[in-house]
Amino acid sequence: MAAGLALAAVLGGCASGGSASGGGAGGQASTPAAAGYWTRSRLLGAQPSRDWSLPKLPSPGATPTAHSPLLAAPRVGALFTHDASGNHFCTASVVASPGHDLLMTAAHCIHGGKGGGYKSDIVFIPGYQDGTEPFGVWTPRKLLVAPQWASSSDPDFDVGFVVLQPLDGKNIEEVLGADQIGFDAGFDHLVRVTGYPSTADAPVTCMNRTSQQSARQVRFECGGFFGGTSGSPWVTGFDPRTRTGTIVGVIGGYQEGGDTDAISYSAYLNGDIRQLYDQAAATS
């Protein structure tokens, strides 16, 4: 499939419309009003991009539970979006790219999939907590998902990229640094997953091993990853000194990330996702 993969792109400021088709890297976005749209009350009132079930009590020692991060993860932030159903949020993170301006998240966080379109009024707030913006409010220049997601909501392509505008003359990677992405890295990793659940206005984090769910899906077990954590990066090889590592997944994929808070999924980052990243990086 990698050889035939085309890129679906949209202007970052466009309202949701029809599903995207394959094509080139897209044009310039126009999002001057996006940052102004997101007042503190709207940030605090945003709902998770999708609803998950209420928590279930795990068996003693069976599954770890997410907690407030002991170490800050400034490259992870809340991704706020707007569509016909209201204001929503997901999680996204900064990934290394030649343009130093790239985010990685779940495709369903920025595009509605089959029968839907791209979200609008998107902003990224790294280190977001309780309505605060410690590293500023960043707006997109381009949104990028695979046509397999745009046309059929294929869970194996539930990965999206956001090319950001500079802020105050600097690109986001120059300000915060970035994680690498590990492609075709296998299914078994000890990962640190950080995201923004609907139950709190601050991030939570958890460490556990991943496992293979299917040929193109990966599984991670930890309680507390409710709606809003879609797009959360799965970071292996985390260095507490630099607070960086290698991303081997993002919450999404099967069941758009999972129907319960205790089991999360990710599309496997294979050659198809690598090609999507390469095309996103080429436009950055």
Buried (B, 14 or more C-beta within 10 A) or exposed (E): EEEEBBBBBBBBBBEBEEBBEBEEBBEEBEBEEBBEBBEEEBBEEBBBBBEBEEBEEBEEEEBBBBEEBEEBBBBBBBBBBBBEEEBBBBBBBBBBBEBBBBBBBBBBBBBBBEEBBBBBBBBBBBBBBEEEBEBBBBBBBBBBBBBBBBBEBBBBBBBBBBBBBBBEEEBBBEBBBBBBBBBEBEBEBEBBBBBBBBBBBBBBBBBBEBEEBBEBBBBBBBBBBBBBBBBBBBBBBBEEEEBBBBBBBBBBBBBBBBEBBBBBBBBBBBEBBBBBBEBBBEBB
